[in-house]
Amino acid sequence: MKKRDTDLFFWIGIELVSLLSITFILIMFLALANAAASVVPASSLGQIGISLPSAITTIPATEESKGLLVTINSSDEIYVGTTQVKISDISSLLTSYISQYGTPTSVKIAADKSVPYGTIVQIMDLLRQNGINTIDLIVGQAR
């Protein structure tokens, strides 16, 4: 018995839909992976002299114009950008930064691996109190 032509078109249609679904998923994966890239101006980390903790599952660092970088070195000195500040001055500095430039899309924290966890949590809390909810922790690439 001869197959009808409609049966052939039915199977082609199913394969095309599956191919389109897979293509859509791949495009979404690549778009989300690119959007989640961590942002670090590498030159500012070298000036302050910190030893980042390492992780195997890091995202490559790129540069972003609207991000803010907070760095803490092994002596517990805190830098916002390249300006050294005390932890008590961070809130007022963020207020003036936000009034001048607007709320940053995210803040990156690069802390030396010897910095106490409590210090990092204090800074994250101050950032959230000032309306910054996207906070990235910067780590080095493990080899």
C-alpha positions as a Python dict, from the first residue, in 0.01 Angstrom:
ca = {
    (1, 'M'): (0, 0, 0),
    (2, 'K'): (132, 344, -95),
    (3, 'K'): (183, 608, 179),
    (4, 'R'): (-16, 923, 143),
    (5, 'D'): (169, 1248, 76),
    (6, 'T'): (17, 1404, 390),
    (7, 'D'): (200, 1149, 610),
    (8, 'L'): (532, 1265, 465),
    (9, 'F'): (454, 1634, 533),
    (10, 'F'): (346, 1550, 889),
    (11, 'W'): (688, 1401, 972),
    (12, 'I'): (879, 1689, 810),
    (13, 'G'): (677, 1936, 1018),
    (14, 'I'): (765, 1762, 1344),
    (15, 'E'): (1136, 1758, 1265),
    (16, 'L'): (1132, 2127, 1173),
    (17, 'V'): (961, 2221, 1500),
    (18, 'S'): (1220, 2025, 1701),
    (19, 'L'): (1504, 2193, 1515),
    (20, 'L'): (1357, 2538, 1579),
    (21, 'S'): (1313, 2461, 1949),
    (22, 'I'): (1674, 2351, 1986),
    (23, 'T'): (1795, 2659, 1799),
    (24, 'F'): (1588, 2887, 2023),
    (25, 'I'): (1724, 2721, 2338),
    (26, 'L'): (2083, 2760, 2216),
    (27, 'I'): (2032, 3127, 2133),
    (28, 'M'): (1878, 3193, 2477),
    (29, 'F'): (2163, 3009, 2651),
    (30, 'L'): (2427, 3213, 2469),
    (31, 'A'): (2244, 3541, 2535),
    (32, 'L'): (2208, 3469, 2908),
    (33, 'A'): (2566, 3347, 2942),
    (34, 'N'): (2693, 3665, 2778),
    (35, 'A'): (2475, 3888, 2996),
    (36, 'A'): (2603, 3721, 3314),
    (37, 'A'): (2970, 3794, 3241),
    (38, 'S'): (3151, 3935, 3541),
    (39, 'V'): (3292, 4284, 3500),
    (40, 'V'): (3634, 4393, 3627),
    (41, 'P'): (3875, 4659, 3514),
    (42, 'A'): (4190, 4449, 3556),
    (43, 'S'): (4417, 4753, 3593),
    (44, 'S'): (4255, 4865, 3919),
    (45, 'L'): (4300, 4526, 4088),
    (46, 'G'): (4675, 4527, 4025),
    (47, 'Q'): (4719, 4876, 4172),
    (48, 'I'): (4563, 4781, 4505),
    (49, 'G'): (4745, 4448, 4535),
    (50, 'I'): (4497, 4180, 4633),
    (51, 'S'): (4519, 3803, 4608),
    (52, 'L'): (4178, 3683, 4488),
    (53, 'P'): (4037, 3349, 4598),
    (54, 'S'): (4011, 3109, 4305),
    (55, 'A'): (3729, 2899, 4164),
    (56, 'I'): (3705, 2662, 3870),
    (57, 'T'): (3359, 2784, 3766),
    (58, 'T'): (3436, 3152, 3710),
    (59, 'I'): (3298, 3369, 3432),
    (60, 'P'): (3555, 3564, 3227),
    (61, 'A'): (3590, 3927, 3330),
    (62, 'T'): (3497, 4203, 3089),
    (63, 'E'): (3471, 4579, 3125),
    (64, 'E'): (3151, 4772, 3179),
    (65, 'S'): (3107, 5147, 3192),
    (66, 'K'): (2828, 5167, 3449),
    (67, 'G'): (2960, 4925, 3711),
    (68, 'L'): (3121, 5016, 4042),
    (69, 'L'): (3415, 4825, 4189),
    (70, 'V'): (3474, 4784, 4563),
    (71, 'T'): (3811, 4632, 4653),
    (72, 'I'): (3931, 4511, 4994),
    (73, 'N'): (4299, 4423, 5036),
    (74, 'S'): (4466, 4200, 5295),
    (75, 'S'): (4513, 4499, 5532),
    (76, 'D'): (4132, 4552, 5534),
    (77, 'E'): (4173, 4875, 5338),
    (78, 'I'): (3859, 4943, 5134),
    (79, 'Y'): (3868, 5111, 4793),
    (80, 'V'): (3570, 5231, 4593),
    (81, 'G'): (3713, 5256, 4245),
    (82, 'T'): (4068, 5368, 4325),
    (83, 'T'): (3972, 5591, 4621),
    (84, 'Q'): (4046, 5455, 4967),
    (85, 'V'): (3752, 5489, 5211),
    (86, 'K'): (3657, 5380, 5561),
    (87, 'I'): (3367, 5142, 5602),
    (88, 'S'): (3175, 5414, 5786),
    (89, 'D'): (3207, 5646, 5483),
    (90, 'I'): (3077, 5400, 5223),
    (91, 'S'): (2711, 5494, 5270),
    (92, 'S'): (2769, 5867, 5221),
    (93, 'L'): (2999, 5799, 4924),
    (94, 'L'): (2733, 5581, 4760),
    (95, 'T'): (2469, 5848, 4817),
    (96, 'S'): (2679, 6111, 4642),
    (97, 'Y'): (2773, 5865, 4363),
    (98, 'I'): (2406, 5779, 4303),
    (99, 'S'): (2300, 6145, 4298),
    (100, 'Q'): (2576, 6227, 4047),
    (101, 'Y'): (2575, 5921, 3817),
    (102, 'G'): (2256, 5731, 3900),
    (103, 'T'): (2225, 5390, 4058),
    (104, 'P'): (2487, 5151, 3917),
    (105, 'T'): (2352, 4843, 3744),
    (106, 'S'): (2573, 4628, 3964),
    (107, 'V'): (2860, 4650, 4208),
    (108, 'K'): (3159, 4418, 4198),
    (109, 'I'): (3341, 4325, 4518),
    (110, 'A'): (3699, 4205, 4484),
    (111, 'A'): (3828, 4096, 4824),
    (112, 'D'): (4161, 3943, 4919),
    (113, 'K'): (4121, 3582, 5029),
    (114, 'S'): (4240, 3676, 5379),
    (115, 'V'): (3963, 3934, 5436),
    (116, 'P'): (3717, 3827, 5709),
    (117, 'Y'): (3377, 3718, 5583),
    (118, 'G'): (3208, 3965, 5820),
    (119, 'T'): (3371, 4261, 5644),
    (120, 'I'): (3237, 4149, 5308),
    (121, 'V'): (2888, 4100, 5454),
    (122, 'Q'): (2897, 4450, 5610),
    (123, 'I'): (2982, 4605, 5274),
    (124, 'M'): (2714, 4403, 5096),
    (125, 'D'): (2460, 4518, 5355),
    (126, 'L'): (2559, 4884, 5305),
    (127, 'L'): (2521, 4842, 4929),
    (128, 'R'): (2174, 4693, 4967),
    (129, 'Q'): (2070, 4971, 5207),
    (130, 'N'): (2153, 5215, 4928),
    (131, 'G'): (1932, 5035, 4676),
    (132, 'I'): (2199, 4827, 4500),
    (133, 'N'): (2074, 4470, 4479),
    (134, 'T'): (2304, 4321, 4216),
    (135, 'I'): (2637, 4246, 4380),
    (136, 'D'): (2902, 4030, 4213),
    (137, 'L'): (3195, 3871, 4394),
    (138, 'I'): (3513, 3868, 4186),
    (139, 'V'): (3734, 3558, 4199),
    (140, 'G'): (4041, 3440, 4011),
    (141, 'Q'): (4046, 3145, 3773),
    (142, 'A'): (4166, 2820, 3932),
    (143, 'R'): (4413, 2620, 3726),
}
